[in-house]
Amino acid sequence: MERELALEILLKYKQNQSYLNLTLNTYFQRYDLTRQQKDFITRVVYGTVQNLLLLEYILKPHIQGRVKTYEKMLLLMSLYQHEKMDAIPDYAIINEAVELAKRKKGKKTANFIHAVLQNVFQSSYSFDGLSKEEKLSIETSHPLWLVKMLSKQYGFEETSQICYAFHEVPSHCARVNTLLSTKEDILKNPQWTAAQLSPDGLYYTGHHIASTDEFVHGYVTIQDESSQLVARLLNPKENDYVLDMCSAPGSKTSHLAMLMNNKGKIEAYDLYEHKMNLVKQQLERLHVKNVQTHVHDSTLLKDIYPPLTFDKILCDAPCSGLGVLARKPEIKYQDSSAMDEIMIIQEKLLENAYFLLKKGGNIVYSTCTINKKENEKQIEKFMTKYPDMKKRKELTILPYQYHSDGFYMCLLEKE
């Protein structure tokens, strides 16, 4: 059953380019599965997508012509188990794949799957004849355009470290909610340890933070520790009037509220109602009281508020997501042209933030990408247009440095 569901989820991803975490959650709610079954399905689904280019490279010499989507995904999923899940014997992988094919597509397809897998499992592969960029692209399953872009921005050696870091299992990281608890109290439970990067961060050594008493009671919330540095960089005070331009899913919004001790006022915006509902749920669970939520396009906020309204503004902008590929591997296969549209939105958000910020006030611009065109270059362009904006602090966190998400943040001040 586990392999059948894993294959269904992978086919949905292939057909709809859906987000893996959302599809997995839908299936886990629909079926009564054990923790072990869920873990197996999650690993096979994420592992296959994470290693897609490598698996296709290995498979390619063993298939002639066009292979239908069902058969191709079944082969890739089985090949992932062979390459990366040593505890499963090859005969078991082949038998399960053949049975699946026989039930769904008939004996002819089952025979095809059996023959291909037998050949692949008994063969070896090499990267002979490839450039170092091509080898890195295939070995770590990052599109060649992405490897070349990052190499141009960071150099090949650092790009190699970045790409391999995206294959590491992300840490289970949470942030303490000091409105209801303290870090010291949480750490009394031996399943929690202090994080290394964020002063509010905690690592959980168990499986699922959302199942813990600490999460249910609102003492902690799930947030990667590099993301936890953003609200602290803005450093809001108790009486500040704060704008959060892109608040969903609410992690940074609630962090701002925590730092303000539930005082002052935060206007939190998001474009979509269903996302704002997630923000509201989080604020309620964490007992946040000083946030007013709104569904609206933040690139049009200067039509709502007069100029020089806010003391502090957080612009956690939509981005390419190239810092979170360990958690969302499907992002790396998206069309690179989408970044051009995103950068226009980022520019409009910054312009609105400038218009609404008081003199002497601060903006923090942040993204979960490591693409310098969306980060450093975007800020340089903004400051050229508005020379009274001064850069006070800039930080890029690369994923291999702290075993965290890749993140960029910049503190700006209006003179």
N, C-alpha and C positions, 0 to 999 in steps of 0.2 A: 504493500500500500504506500509506503514512504516514497519509493522511487516513482510510482505512478503520479503521486501528487507533485513531487519535485518536477517531473517532466511537464505536467500541466501548467505549473507556474512559469517554467522556462518558455513554454510555447506562448503563453499570454504575454510575457515580456517581449518575445520576438515579434509577435503580431502587433502589439500596441505600444511598444517602447514604454511600458508601465514601470513605475517605481517598485523595486523588488520588495522593500519593507512593507508597503501598503498591500501588495498582492499576498505576501506571506501572512500578514495579519488577518486578511479576509479569509484565507483558507484555514487558519488556525481557529478562527471563531466558528467556522462552518463544520469542522470535523472534530470529533472527540479523540484527541491524540495524547500520547504520553509525552513527558518531557524529553525522553530519549528520541522518540520519533520526530518531534519538532526540531531538536538539535541536528539530527541527521539531514532532514529536509533543508534546513537553513544552510548547513555547510555545503551540501551538494549544489543548491541553487546559487548561492553567493560565489562558491568556488568555481563553478562552471563559467559564470559571467566574468569573474575576476580574471580568469585565465583564458578567455575566449580566443585571442589571437594565437597564443601558443598551441592550444588544442586544435585549432583549424590548420595550423602549419604542420603539425604532426599527422593529422588525418589526411591532408590533401593528396599525398602520393598514393593513397590506398583506395581512392574513389574516383571513378571516371564519369565525366559528364555532370549533369545537374542532379542533385539529390534533394528529394522533397523535404520540407521543413521538419516534419515529424521525425523522419528517419535521421536527418542530420543532427537534430537536437538530442535524440536518444544516443547517437554515437558519441557526441561531444560530452554528454553527461557521464556516459560509461567510461570514456577515456579519462575524464577528470578523476574518477574514482581509482582508476589504474595508476595514474601518475602521482596523485597527491594523497591518497588514503591507503596507506600501506597495510593497515590491519585487515582490509577486505581482500580475500584471495581472488585471482583472476577468474577462476571457474565460476565463482559466485556472481561476479559482475556480469559475465557473459550469459549465464543461465537466466538471471533476472531480466536482462535486456531482451533476450530471445523470447521469454514468456510474455513480456509486455507487448512486444511487436506482434506476436502470434494472436494475442487477445484482441488487439486494436486493429491490426492491418492484415492478418492472415499469415499462412505458412510461407509464402514466397518472400514476403518482407522479413520474416523471422530468419529465414535461411541467409538472406543478404546481410542482416545485422550480425549473425553468427560468423559468417565468412570474413567480413571486414574487421571485426574485433579480434578474431584469431590472428589475422595478418598483422594488425597494428601492434598488438601486445607482444608479438614475437620479433618485431623489428626495432631498429634503433634510428635515431635522427641526429643531425648535426646542423650547425649554423655556418658551415663552410661557404665561402663566397659572399657572405654578407658584410656590409660595413658595420662599424661599431654602433652606429645609430640604429640600423636595421636590426641588429642582434638584440640590442636593449629593448627595442620596440616589441619584438616577438617574445623574447624571454620573459618580459614583465607584462606583456599584453597591454601596452599603451600605444595608441595610434602613432604612426611615424611623424605626422604633423606636430603632435604634442611633444614628442621627444625632441624634435628639432627646435620648436619654439622655446622650450625650457632650457635647452642647451645654449641657445643664443642669449638667454637672459641670465643663466646661472653658471654656465660652463658644463661640459659633459660629465665630469666627475661628480659634481653636486647633483646634477640631474639623475645620474645613476642611483645615488643614495635616496633621492626622493622617490623614484619609481619602485625601488625595492621596499621602501618603508610602507608604501601603499598596499603591500602584500602581507604586512603584519596584522595580527588580530588586534583590533582597537581595544583600549582599556575600557573597563566599566567605570565611568567617572560621573560623579555627582557634585552638586554644590550645596553646602549647608544653608539652611534658611534661618538666619539669626533672629527673625521676627518670632520664631517659635522654639528654637533650640540653640545649642552651641556646638561648635566643632568638638570640643572636649567631651561633651555628653555622647555624641555620635561615636567617638573613638573608643568609648568604653566597650562597645561591641567589637570583638576581635575580627569580625568579617570586614570591618572598615579600617582603612589606613589613610594617613595624610598624603595628599597629592604633592608633587614636587614643584609645580610651576605656579599654581594659583593658591593664594592664602585661604581661599574659601573652598578649595577643592578636596574631594575625598575619592579614594578608589574603593570599589567593592569587589571582594574576592569571590562572591557567589555568582549565580547565573544571571538573575534578572532584577535590576534595581527596582523596577515598578512593582515587584511582588513583595518588597520589604515593608515592614511596619513603619520604618522611618519615612519611606516615600508616601505611603497611604495616609499617614498623619500630617504630612506637609513639612516634616523636619528637613527633608532634602528634596532636590529636584535634579533631574538628569540634564547634565550640561558638560560638554567637553571642556577641559581646563584652559585651553588656549582661548576659547570663547568667553571664559569667565574673566579674562583680563580687560575686556572691552568696557564694561560698565565702570570698573575701577579707574580706567584711564580717563573717563569723562568726569568722575569724582563729583557727583551731584551732592549739594548740601541740603539740609532739612527744609529750608524755606524756598528752595529753587522752583522755578516754573520750567518744566522739562518737556521737550517734544521727542517722542520715539517714532520715527517716520515709517519704519517697516518692522512692526513688533512681533509678528507671528514667528515661531510658536509661543513666544512669551518668556523665554529664558532670560534674555537680557532685560526685558521690561521689569520682571519680578526682581531681578538683581538690583536694578536702579532703585526700586521701591525699598528694598532691604537696606541699601546704603543710606537712604533718606529716612530710615526708621519710620516708614509709613506716613511721613509728613510732607509738606509741600504739595505739589501737584504734577502729575505726569499725564500728558495727552498722548495716547497710544493709537497709532493708525495702522491699518492694513487694507489692502485692495479687495480682499475676498471675505465674505461673511463667514464661510465655513472655517476659514483659518482664524478669524477673530473669535469664533466660538471656542476654539482650542485655547486661545489666549485667556479668555474669560474663565474657562475651567481651571487652568493653571493658577490664575490669580486667586480664585476662590479657595483652591486646595492649600495654597500657601498663606492665606489670610492677608492678602494685600488689599489695602483700603484706599490708597491715594492715586489710583489710576482710573482715568476716564477713557473708555474704548470707543473707537470710531471706525466705520468702514468707509474708506474714501481713497482716492488716488492722491498719493503724497506729492506727485509732481505738479499738483494744482493747489497746494495748501496756501500759497500766497494770495489766492482768491478768497480765502476764508479768514485769515488772521491779518491784522495790520503789521507793518514792518516793525522790526526791533521788539518782538513780543517775548521771546524765550531767553532764559538765562543759559540753558544748556540744551544741545540738540544731539541726539544719537541718530546717525544715518548708517544703519547696518544694511547696506545696499544689496539688492538682488545681484547675483554674479554667476560666473560659469561654474562655481563649485569645485574648482580644481584643487582645493585643499582637503576635501573630504572623500577622496576616492577610495580610501580603505573602508568607509562605511557605505558609500554609494558608488560601487564600481561601474554601474550602468552609465553614469554621467560621462565617462571618458569616451564613449562611442558616439556621443551626440555630434551633430554637424558643427564644425568650428565657426561657421558663419553666424551662428546664433549670438556669439560674443559681441559682434558689431552692434546688434540691436540693444543688448544689455548695457553696453557702455554709453549709449545715448540716454538711457533711463537714469544711469548713475549720474551723468552730467546734469540732468534736469533736477534730480533730487538735491544735489549739492547747491544748485542755483536757488532753489526754494529755501534751503537751510540758511544760506547767506542772507537772503531777504528778511527772514524771520528772526535772526539772531541779534540780540542786543549788543551794543558796543561793549567790549570787555568780556563778552560771553565766549563759550567754547562749543565747538563741534567735534565729535569723534566720528570719523568715516571709517567703516570697517567692512571687510568681506571675508568669506571663507574660501577665497581663491589665492593662488600664489602667482597668478599671471600679472606681471608688472604693468601691462597695458591698462588693466582695470584698477591698479593700485597706485604705485608711485607716479606713473605717467598721468593718471587721472588727476591726482592731487597737484602735480606740476602745472597742468593745464588750468585747473581751477584757480590756483594762486596767481598765475599770469593774468587771468581775467579780473581777479579781485585782489589787488596788491596789498590791501589793508588786512588780508588774512595771513597770519603768520603760523608757521609750523612749530609746535612746541615739543612734540615727541612723535616718533614713527617707529613701528615695530613690525617685522615680518617673522613669523614662526614657521619654520619648515617642518614637515611631518617626522623626519628622522631625528630631530634634535631632542624632543621630549616625549616621543611616542604619543603624540597628540595630533589633532587635526592641524592642517596648515591654515594659517590665518594672517591677515594683515589688518593693522589699525593705525590711525594717525590722529593725533590731537592737534586741533587748529584753534587759534584765538583771533577774534576780531579786534583790531586795535581801535 
